[in-house]
Amino acid sequence: MTIVIEDVQMQRLAEQLASAEGVSVAEVVREGLLSLAGQRGVPTRKPPLRDRLAALAREVDAVPPRNPADTRSDNEILGYDEHGAW
């Protein structure tokens, strides 16, 4: 399906957002419509990307900090040896 944006200002804005975000104009329009649908209570198949990323950020923030008494390096914690292999 094709969507034609006949409003030059909206087309330009969609292109600027797409360029700034490194995504396609279609992705900008899709995320914008999903976000608006969520705000208006229109059911969608999945939450808008912004909401999914916010939920992920909350999960990451909930991870407790590393115990300061644990002196292992990041590589040791992950299980890498001195050659960078498991």
C-alpha positions, -999 to +999 in steps of 0.1 A: +000+000+000+012+035-008+006+066+011+009+099-008+017+130+012+004+159-008+013+185+019+048+197+010+054+209+046+045+174+060+066+156+034+096+178+042+091+172+080+088+134+074+120+135+054+138+156+080+127+132+108+137+102+088+171+116+081+177+126+117+167+092+130+184+072+102+152+055+092+129+056+062+100+080+057+077+050+059+091+041+094+086+077+106+050+077+094+044+042+109+058+051+143+039+084+143+006+067+135+012+040+161+021+066+187-010+086+179-032+055+179-018+047+214-026+082+226-061+080+212-068+045+226-070+029+191-058-008+195-027-017+175-008-050+171+021-038+191+030-007+212+048+022+195+086+018+193+091+047+217+070+029+243+088-004+238+122+013+242+110+031+273+099-003+288+133-017+279+151+013+295+131+007+327+142-030+327+178-020+323+175+006+350+161-021+374+193-042+370+212-038+403+247-023+401+277-046+403+289-053+438+320-030+444+336-060+462+336-080+430+370-072+415+365-093+383+369-075+350+339-073+326+355-100+304+359-123+334+323-119+344+312-127+308+335-157+308+361-146+283+396-159+286+428-140+278+424-147+241+388-133+240+372-168+237+348-186+261 
